[in-house]
């Protein structure tokens, strides 16, 4: 038995740092965290046994500073460093530097990482080791007849790609031999024009591919095994959105073949510790090596739930030179697990990352069926400097339909106030026929993104029940508040303390106003105590009778015109969120009588920062004339550039920021002269 580490440093932040701390606590290993200036109050800092600052908020000034991290490990006596994922996790130079400092690196050897560093080199290496790669031709001989012979040998459909291409230019899909030469000519012409060179590569084109990856593990004695697959075909712009295990696409035979190929790939590069071999899989079951991720993956919990293993514990044992805890034949697979990631982002604005304080963060209770891996709690801030992930939600049940039902239930119990989130997008994803039917391919979301967005005109009937439910929840809540205030007052028997909304002159009529996505809704209600008549003036003064409304915890039961409904409510003092198990309605309670604020009314004169960020370039100066929609400033936030445009034609009055400034959300950056 090798000695287990007594203290390790985690060179990461957020949910993965918290995840590693959990396993270390279970094993009695002390943990050291590192943090940037932006993360001084973060959960990973609070949960570790000790934590040290390593620099400024930008990753380059902190989490990517290998030297500073190793110095902290040396100073505090950490025997090993866990790099998490992202940041320095696949940096071979860092892995070397850690080992050179006499500290164990909890991951593969630098030499294995370097072999996977070049995509072309990795493909050749795998081909030599007998791992299936996408058939293709990358040779020097560019004679058209030779290329045609190669194409016929590779098989169709096939892609011709400009060797020096990029940006989607110089690519042609050829479906049969007769079309090859014409496509070759036009591809070479485009490549010459765009890149000045017309050399091409040929590659088998995998139609509607699936993305299936195999978790592998190796130990220092040279043993490599696999822990089955994860399917990650639900992707948006190559970013995984939903991951699951097992894959509905794999037969036991295909699983065994892919597992064996993944182990072969690991052995070819002397792989030690946790890694993932990614394959692209055709509709015909043909699978081809894509790459090896030489670290623990974001979606590792899916594998943990179906195998019953703790992969971080395995990582620690292997790094301490222990043999793999189990052999291949002892790996079991039971039930079905699905993971989604809750992000602070706005799907309706092209998935623009969000930031800000999590004023409210309601997540389901964790149990045997729902696991939550999160690096934030309510009140924390999602900063502009890092990935905007709020939590990973992983569900588990005995089979896939039940796991999907658990996922829907868990998402329905989520509510995030502060930054916008992708919860509703994930709720539609979990009900979409391509996901439910297990037919989704890697390009599906990009081709059909509109199917996952809220409808422009939502189904009135379903929405109406939710709207009436939200109104009733607000009425019951008002009555409860009145009763509590009366109980606390000197004269609780006063008629003014009666919670029925009755007032001289308008027999119990109450008016309520809500905002729904910046659209104002007004309703009127008569009655009290769970029995009401509700009118919607904008809807031809339609009226609905509500009887027997009762609130039990977060569940509202009521009868609308005799039809009984049960709805969930996730509201707080200002917002009402209703959920009927399939859809949600979010409303903000606003005063019935309010005037447009002058700031909003005059917003035609200002250019505001849509989110916190850093000014990259200023394109306007006081006195300049601008057209409506003309770019006046560019800011960088969440690893992307945002173009800020003039709201109307006019003259620039003030420019309140210069390149390099950090600005807060909604800060006025440019003003126009008032007309």
N, C-alpha and C positions, 0 to 999 in steps of 0.2 A: 504494500500500500504506500503510495507516494504522499508526501506531506501536502495537504491542501493549503492554499494561500490564507494568510491571516488578515491581510488588508489589500484591497485593490483600488485603483483610481479609474473613474469612468470619464473618458474623454469625449463627453457628449452632453446633451441637455434634453429637456422635454420628456415626452412619454417613454422613450427608450432608456434614458438614464434612470427614471423611476422604476421601470420594469426590471433593470439589472439589480437595482438596490433591493427590490423585493426578494429575489432569489438569494442574494448575499445574506440578507437578514435571516432567511430560513436556514442557511448553512452556517450561520455564526461568523461570517466574514465581515470585517469592518469596511466601510466604503468612504471614499474621498471623492467629492465632486469638484468641478472647476466651473467658473462662471464669468460671463462678460458683465460689463457695467449695466446692461439692459436686463440682466437676469438675477440681480442681487436678491430679489424677493421671490424667485421662482421656486416651484415645488421640489425640483431635484436638489436644490441647495438646502431646503428645509428638511428633506428626508434623509440626506446622507449624514454619516457620523461627523464628518468635517468637510469644509469646502473653502476653496481659495480663489481669489479674483485673478484673471489672466489677461485682462485688457478691455479694449473698447467694444461697443456693441456690434460692429461689423464683423462677420465671421473671420475675415482676413486679419483682424486685429485681436482675435481671441481664440475661438474654437479651431482655427486652422494653424495656430502657432505651436507646432510640434515641440519646439525647443522649450517654450514656456511651460507646456504641459509636462514634459519629462522632468523639468527642474522642480515642479511641484511634487511629482511622484518621488523624486530623490529626497527632497526635503522632509516629506512626511513618512517616508519609509514604506511606500506601497511596493508590493512585490510583483504586481502585474497591472497592465492597463487594458481595459475593455473599451474598444473604440465605438461601439454601437453601430449605427448605419449612417451613411452620409459623412460629411466632414472628412476626417482623416482615415476612415475605415478601410479604404482600398488604396491607400497611399503607401507604396512599397518602401519609399525612402523613410517614412515615419516608422514603419514596422522594423526596418533595419536599425534605426536610431534607438528605438526602444530596447531591442535585443543588445545593442552595443553598450547601453547604459546598465546592463545586467538586470533588466526588468523583463518579465515574460509578456509577450504580446498575445492577447486572447483573440486569435484569428490565425489565418494561414501564414506560411512563410513568405517573405518578400519575393523569393524566387518564383513561387507559384503565381503570385499576383502579376509579376512582370510578364510571365508567359501568356497571361490573359489580357495584357494591356493593349496589344495591337489586335484589332479585329481580324485582319487578314492573316496575321501570324497565327492567331488562335485557331482559325478555321483550318489552316494547313496542318497544324499540330494535331488537331482532332481527327482530321481525315487520315493522317498517318497512323493514328491509334485505333482506327476502325470504327470511330463514332460517326454516325450518319450526318453529313452536312448537305446543304442545298446543292444539288448538282449544278455545275457551271463551268465556264471557261474564262480564264483570266490571262491567257497567253499573249505573247508579243505578236504572233503572226496574225495580221489583220486583213489578209486576202479574203475578199467576199466569198469565194467558193469554199475556202477553208472554214470560214466562220459558219457558213451554211451547213457544212458537214458536221461541225461541232454541235450546232443547234439541233440537228436531227438526232444526234446521239444523246443529247441532254433530255430531249422530249418537250412537248408543248402542253399547256401554255408556258411561254417563256418570256423573260424580260430582257430587252437590250438596254444597257445603261452606259452612259458616257463615263469613261474611266475617271475623268477629271471633273465630273459634274457636281451638281448640288442644287438645292432649291427646287427639286422636282423637274428640272429641265433635262433634256437629253435622255428621256426614258420612253420606251415603246413596249407595249404588250403584244406579243405575236401568238395567234391561236392555232395556226397550222403552217406547215412547211412552205406552202405556196405563197404565203404572205411575207415570208422572211426577207427577201432581198429588197423589196420596196420599202419596208419598215427600216431596214438597216440603213439604206441611203438617206432617208429623211432624218433619222436619228443622228447620223454622222454630220449631216448638213447643220442641224440645230446645234450640235456640240461644237462644231467649228466656229459658228457665229457667236455662241455664248461663251465658250471657254478657250477658243483658239486652237484646240486640239481635238482630233476626231477619233481617238482610240476608244473602243467600246469593250465592255465585259458582257458575258451572257450568263443568265442565271434562271433556273426553273422558277416560274411564277406560281406561288402557292395561293390558290383562290380561297377567299373567305377563311383565312387561317384562324386556328385556335392557338392561344398562348398557354402552354402547359409546362410547368417547371417541376423539377424533382429536387427535394431536399436531400443533400448528402452530408455525411460526417466521416472524417478520417481521424485516426490517432497517430501518435508518433511511432508506433510499431509497424506502420504501413497498412493497417486494416482500413478499408473504406466500405461503408454500407450506405443504403438509401432509406429514407423514411417516407416513401411514397410521394404522391404528387399534390400540387395545388393548381387549380385552373384559375387563370387571371385574364380571361378573354374580354371581360367588360372593361374597356379602356376608352379614355378620351384623350386624343392627341398623345398616344403612347403612355399616358399616365393611368395606372391601374385604379379602378373605381370599386370593384367588388372581387373578392378572392374567396375560393372555396375548396374544400377537400371532402370526399373524393370528387373527381371530375365525372360528370354524367357521360362524357364522351368516351372514356377509356373502357375497353373490355379488359378482363383479367389478363389476357394474353398480351395486349398492347401495354398494359401497366408493367408487366414483367419485362418486356423488351426495352421499354424506356428506362426503367429502373436500372437494368443491366448496362445500358449505354451510358447512363449518368455515372455509374460506379467506374466504368471504363475511363470516362473523361477525367474523373477525380484521380484515378491511378496514374493517368498519363502525365499529370503535373505534380505528382507526389503530394496530394492534397491532405492537409491536416486541419482539423476543426470544422466549423459549420460552413457550408457553402450551398449555392443553388445553381443547378444546371438548367438553363432556360432552353426550351425547344419551341419551334414553330411547328404546328401540326396541321396537315392538310385534311380536307373533308374525307379523303380516302384512307385516313389513318397513317399516311406517310409522315414521319417526324424527322426534323432536321435540327442539329445543334445551332443555337444562336449565340449564347455567351455563358460564362460562369460568373455569377456574382460572388466575389470572394469575401463574404461577410454574412452576418445574420440579416434576414430580410424583414421588411416592415410587416409582412403577412405571416411571420412564423407562428403566431398564436393559433392559426387554423390547423397547422400540423400538430401543435401541442394538444389541442382538444381531441383530435381523432386518434392520436397515439397514446395519450395519457402521460406524455413525457414532458420534462422541463428542459428545453433546449439550451437555456442559459446555464443551467447546472451542468449539462453535458459539455458546454464550451469551457467552463471553469475546470472540470475534471481533466479534459483532454489537454488544456494548457498547462496543467500541473503534472503532465506526463503520465496520467493514468490511462489504461486501455479503455476503449469504448465500453460503456456500461452493459450494452446488449449486443448480441450477434444478429445478423440479418433475419434469421428464422424466428427470432423472438419479438420482432416488430409487429404489433397488431394494429388493425385499423377498425375503429368502431364508430357508428353514427355518422353524422354529417355536420360540418362546421362552415360558417360563412362570416367573412369580415367585411365591414365597410368603414370608411374613415369620415368622421365629421370634421368639416373644415369651416373656418371663417372665410367664406367667399360668397360671391353673388352670382349664381348660375345665370340669372337673367341679364347680367351685364358681362357676358362672355367669361364667367367664372373669375371675375376680378377679385383678387385676394383682399380680405378685409382685415381690420385691426381695431383695437380698442378694448375697453374694459368689459369683461363678461359680467354685466349687471345681474344677469340671472342665468344660471346653468342648471337645468333640470335633466338628469339622466336617469334611466331606469335603475332599480336596485339590482346589484350584481348577485347572481345565484348560480346554480349548477347549469343553467341554460343561457345566461347572459354574462359575458365578461367585458369589462371596460378597462382599457389601458389608456390612461390620460396623464398629461403633464401639467394640467391646469385645474383649478377649482373656481367656484363662483367668487367673483371679486378680483381675480387675476386679470392681467392684461395680455392680449394677443399682440405681440409687437410686430413692427414692420420689418424687422431684421431677419426673421427666420420663417421657416415653413409655417403656414397658418393652421396647422392641425390642432383641433380641440381634443379629440379623443378617437380611439379605435374601438369600435363595437364589434364584438365577436359573439355569435350565437351558436348554440349546439343543441342537437336533438337526435333522436334515433334514426331519422331519415330526412331526405331533402325537403319534401313538402312541409314537414313539421318545423324544420329549421327556418324555412322561409316565413312560416307563420310567426315563429318567435321573433324573427327580424322585424316584421311589420309591427308586431306588438311593442317591441323595444323602441323602434323609431317613433311610434305614436306617443310614447311616454317622454320624449325629449322636447325640451323647449330652451331656446337660446335667445337671450335679449342682450343687445349691445351690438357687436358686429353682425352683419347678415351671415346666414349659414346655408349649407347645402342640404338641410334635413328634408325639405319637400322634394327636392330632386331625387334623393335616395329613396324616399317613400314611393315615388313613381317608378323608380328603377326596380324596387322589390316586387312590384305588381305587374311589370311589363311582360307581355307574352314571350318575348325573346329570352328573358331571364328565367321566367317560370318554366318555359319549355326546354330550357337548357340548350338553345340553338345559337346563342350570341357568338359572333366572331369579333376579331380585334378591331374591325373597322365599323361595326354596326352603330355605335354611339355617334361617331363623327358623321355618318351618313344620315342618321335619323334623329338628330339632337332635339328637334322640335317636339318629338313624341314624349320627351321627358321634361318638357317645360310646362308651366301652368297654362291652362287654356285662356285665350283672350277673353272669351265670354263663358265663364264657368257654368256648368249645368245648374240651372236656376233652382230646380226642385231640391237637390241635395244641399245646395248652398243655403236655400231658404230655411230648411230645418236647422242648419248650423247657426244662421243669423238669429232666428227666433230663440234658439238655445242660448246663444251669447247674451241676448237681451234679458232673458229670464234669469240667467246666472248673475247678471249685473243687478237686476231688481232684488233678487234674494240677498245678494251681498250688501246692497244699500240698506235693506230692512234689518239685516243682522247688525250692521254698524250703528243704526239708529237705536236698536234695542240695547246694544252695549253702552252707548253714550247715555241713554236714559238710566240704565242700571247704575251708572257711575255718578249721575247727577243728584242734586238735593231733593228733587221732586219727581220721582220716577212715575207717579200716577198722573202727571200732567198730560192733557190731551195732545200737547205738541210732541210728546215722546212716543205717541202711537206710530207704529212703523208701517201704516198702510198708505202713506203718500197723500192722505186726504188733506186738503187745505180749503179754507173758505173760498167759495167762488168757482172752484173747478174740480168738484167731486172726485178727487183721487186720480186726476190725470197727471201722468209724469212723462216728461219728454227726455229722450236720451239721444246722444250723438256719438258716433264712432268714426274713426278714420280707418279705411281699408286701402292699403297701398296708395296713400295720399288722396283717396276719393272719400268725400264726406257722406255718411249715411245717417238719416234721422228717423227715429221711430217714436211712437207715442203709446203709452200703456195705461190701462185702467185696471184697478184691482190690487190685491195684495195677498200675501201668505201662500203663494203658489198657484193662485187662480187669477188669470189675467185675460184682458182683451188687448191684442197688440195690433196697432195700425202702422202701415208703412206709407207715409204721404207720397213718396216718389213713385210708388208702385200702384198708381190709380187708387190710392187710399185703401188698398186691400187690407182686410182685417182677419185676424186669426184668433181662435179661442184656445187658451192654454189652461189645462186643469191638472191638479195634483202634482205640481212641480216640487221635487224634493232634491236637496243636495246631500249626498252621502260621501264624505271625503271629497275626492275629485270627480265623483260620478254624479251626473244630473239625470234624473228620470222624470219624464213629463209626458202629457198627452197633448198633441197638437191637432185640433179639430177631431178629437176622438182617436187619433193614431198614436199609439204609445211609442216613445223613442227613448233610447239610453245613449247619452253622450258623455264624453270625458271632457273635463275642463282643466287647463293648465295655467290659468290666469294668475295675475297678481293685482295689486291696486290699480294699475293704469291700463293693463292690457288684458284682453280676454282671448284665450285660445281655445277653440272648440274642436273636438275630434270625434268623428263617428266610426272610427276603426278603419276607414279607408282614406278619408281626406281631412285636411285641417283648414280652419278659418281663423286668421289672426286679425284681431281688431284692436284699435287703441281707443279707450274711452276718452272723449274730449268734452270740454264745457259746451253746453247747448248753445250759449250765446257768446261767440267770441269773434273778434275782428282779425282780419289778416294782419300779421305783424309787418311793420314797415320794412324790416330787413328782407322778408320774403318778397314783399311787393316790389322792392327796389333791386331785386337780384339781377335785373337786366343791366345794371351798371357795374356789377362786380364779377371777377373771376375768382372762384374759391378753390382751395385744395380739396379734391374728392376724398383724400385719405392722407394720413401722415406720410411724409417722404422727404427726399432731398432734391433741391432744385438743381437740374443738370444744365439747362441753358435758358437764357432770357432772350426773347426775340422781339421785344417791344420796348420803347422808351417813352417817357412823358412827352406829349405833343404829337406823337405818331398818329396817323389816320389808319384805322383798321376796318376790314370788311367783316360782316357776320361770319363766324366759323373760322376766321383766320387764326393760325396758331400763334399764341403770344408767349407761351412758356412750356417747358418740358420738365416734369418731375419724375424721379425714380422712386418706386415703392415696391416692396415685395418682389425684388429681382426683375421688375419690368418697368418700361418707360411709359408714362402717360402723357398724352398731348393735351394741353389746356387751351381752349379756344375762346375767342371773343364772343359774348352772347348776342351782340348786334353790331351794326356798323357805327363808327363814332371815333372820337379822339381819346387817346390814352391820357388820363389825368395823373395817376400815380402808379409806380411799380414798387411794391413793398418787399421784394426779396431779390437777392443776387445769387448767382450760381454758387453752389456749395452749402447754402443755408438749409437747415432742417426746419420743416414747417409742420404745424399741427393740422389735423382734419378740420375743414371748414374755414381755415384762415383765409382772409381776403388777401390775394396776392397781387391783383391788378384791378384798378378801377377805371371806369370810363367817365368822361365829363358828362354831367347831367344835361339832358336836352332841354 
